[in-house]
């Protein structure tokens, strides 16, 4: 059951919208309860702390995902898609509604932002420090 809930969250909602902290915390508590509870009446022994369990497997952890960080990463992916596909319909709709006279990086929330737009801005903020401009062979540079 827990696996199904996590899969549904990761496939749909986390890809498009910023999840509430309370939802992520609740799901993480259910996963922890599944791993650490002996039966329905008693709690089990915590063999490892939660921080170690969320480490990558090659660093000695179990590779559990921190849902808040994973959500930000997926929102960053959507912001990158918005930038890479400016002619797509959803990209043109967001540009027309929220940043028609600016670039995406200089856009703000605006007076009545949708939850999807606020989520895209969070995704853009999460990848802002990681992107670089590559010159390549120079054919795409306008002087």
C-alpha positions in Angstrom: 0.0 0.0 0.0 2.8 2.4 0.9 4.6 1.6 -2.3 1.5 2.5 -4.3 1.0 5.8 -2.5 4.7 6.8 -3.1 4.5 5.8 -6.8 1.3 7.8 -7.4 2.8 10.9 -5.7 6.0 10.6 -7.6 4.4 10.0 -11.0 1.8 12.7 -11.0 1.6 15.3 -8.3 5.3 15.7 -7.6 6.0 16.2 -11.3 3.7 19.1 -11.7 2.9 20.7 -8.3 4.8 21.6 -5.2 3.6 19.2 -2.5 2.8 20.5 1.0 5.3 19.8 3.7 2.6 18.0 5.7 1.9 15.6 2.9 5.6 14.7 2.5 6.1 14.3 6.2 3.0 12.1 6.5 4.2 9.8 3.7 7.7 9.6 5.1 6.3 8.7 8.6 4.3 5.9 7.0 7.4 4.5 5.3 9.4 4.7 8.5 6.6 3.0 10.4 6.6 0.2 7.8 10.3 -0.3 8.2 10.6 0.0 12.0 7.4 -1.5 13.4 7.4 -5.1 14.6 3.6 -5.5 14.5 0.5 -3.4 14.8 0.7 -2.9 18.6 4.5 -2.3 19.3 7.1 -0.1 17.7 10.3 -1.8 16.6 13.9 -1.0 17.2 15.5 1.8 15.1 18.6 0.2 13.8 19.7 3.2 11.8 18.8 6.8 12.0 16.7 8.4 9.3 19.5 10.5 7.9 21.6 7.4 7.1 18.6 5.7 5.4 18.2 8.6 3.0 21.9 8.5 2.0 22.7 7.1 -1.4 23.4 3.4 -1.6 27.0 4.0 -2.8 27.5 6.1 0.4 26.3 3.3 2.7 22.7 4.3 3.0 19.5 2.6 1.8 18.7 5.2 -0.9 15.3 6.4 0.5 14.2 9.6 -1.1 13.7 12.8 0.7 10.3 13.7 -0.8 10.7 17.4 -0.5 14.0 17.4 -2.3 12.7 15.0 -4.9 9.7 17.2 -5.5 12.0 20.2 -6.0 14.1 18.2 -8.4 11.0 17.2 -10.5 9.8 20.8 -10.5 13.2 21.9 -11.7 12.9 19.4 -14.6 9.6 21.0 -15.5 11.1 24.5 -15.5 13.9 23.2 -17.7 11.3 21.8 -20.1 9.6 25.1 -20.2 12.8 26.8 -21.2 13.8 24.2 -23.7 10.4 24.0 -25.5 9.2 27.6 -25.8 6.9 26.7 -28.7 4.9 24.0 -26.8 1.3 24.9 -25.9 1.8 24.9 -22.1 4.9 27.0 -22.4 3.1 29.6 -24.5 0.2 29.7 -22.0 2.4 30.3 -19.0 4.4 32.9 -21.0 1.2 34.7 -22.0 -0.2 34.7 -18.5 2.8 35.3 -16.3 6.0 36.5 -18.1 4.9 37.8 -21.5 7.4 40.8 -21.5 10.3 39.1 -19.6 12.5 36.1 -19.5 11.5 33.2 -17.3 14.4 33.9 -14.9 13.2 37.5 -14.3 9.5 36.6 -13.8 7.7 37.1 -10.5 4.6 35.6 -9.0 2.3 38.3 -10.2 -1.0 39.4 -8.6 -2.9 36.1 -8.9 -0.6 33.2 -9.4 -1.8 29.7 -9.9 -0.4 26.8 -7.8 1.2 25.5 -11.0 3.0 28.8 -11.7 4.2 29.0 -8.1 5.5 25.5 -8.4 7.4 26.3 -11.7 9.0 29.3 -10.0 10.2 27.0 -7.2 11.5 24.6 -9.7 13.3 27.4 -11.6 14.9 28.6 -8.3 16.1 25.0 -7.6 18.0 24.8 -10.8 19.2 28.4 -11.1 22.6 27.8 -9.5 23.2 24.6 -11.5 22.7 25.7 -15.1 25.5 26.9 -17.3 25.5 28.5 -20.7 27.6 26.4 -23.2 29.1 28.0 -26.2 29.6 24.8 -28.2 30.6 25.4 -31.8 29.3 29.0 -31.8 26.6 28.7 -34.4 23.8 29.5 -32.0 25.4 32.7 -30.7 24.1 36.0 -32.1 26.5 38.9 -32.1 
